[in-house]
Amino acid sequence: MKNTVTIGTDVDLDREVVLLPNGRRYTSADAEAEADAIEACHPLGVGRPSLDHGISPLVSFRTRTSVKQRLESIADATGRSQADIAREALERGLELIAA
C-alpha cells in the first residue's frame, strides 16, 4: 500500500487475536486483501485536479429554486458540470461587482 490511513488504534493482527462474527480469526493477510480490494475500486489520489496549489477551498451557499433550475438546465444543455458552471458564473460575477 502506498498511502496508509489509520482509523483508531493500530492492531498488530499477528500478535492480537481478532475474531470475526463467524468465529474465524482475522489475520494480517485478510486485512491486506481487503485493503487491496478497496484500493482497486477506489484508487487514492483520483479526482478533480486542484484549482490552486494544494487543496481547493470549498464554497457552499443556498440559492433560489429558480437559480438552481437554470443551473441544471444549462448543465444539461452544455454537457458541463453544475460545479464548473457555478464556478465560472461566480468568477465572472465577482469581476463585474469589483469593476
Secondary structure, DSSP 8 states (H G I E B T S, - for coil): --S----SS---TTTS--B-TTS-B--HHHHHHHHHHHHHHS-TT-S---SSSSS---------HHHHHHHHHHHHHHT--HHHHHHHHHHHHHHHHH-
